Amino acid sequence: MLPETLNSLFSLFIGFALAGALASGYQALAERPAGFGLLQEGVTRQRFAAVPFLVFAAPFIIMRNTLRGVQLERRRFEFVMMATVIAGFWSLMSGTFFLMTLRAAGLLA
């Protein structure tokens, strides 16, 4: 396997792990699941603070909502596949950004 492929897979996995950790941490602290409705709650400062959180937690939220939709609403395969590709690409980008930040900080070789 090419090194670039391994790097992309690692970024994808790190992105999903980061998203899951953020969403689970939020759920543990707030005692309710994280969702895109955070952008419509509270005062302007809380909405503004929710944006960076949702940028990194979005792949987990998208997949959780998609899998719940399959179970409860019997969503079509095409919709599930499209949501999976979107969440995967989003996870790849957020994982790449996170790894680049760690490298720039000197925490990762």
Beta strands, then each sheet from edge to edge (+ up, - down):
end
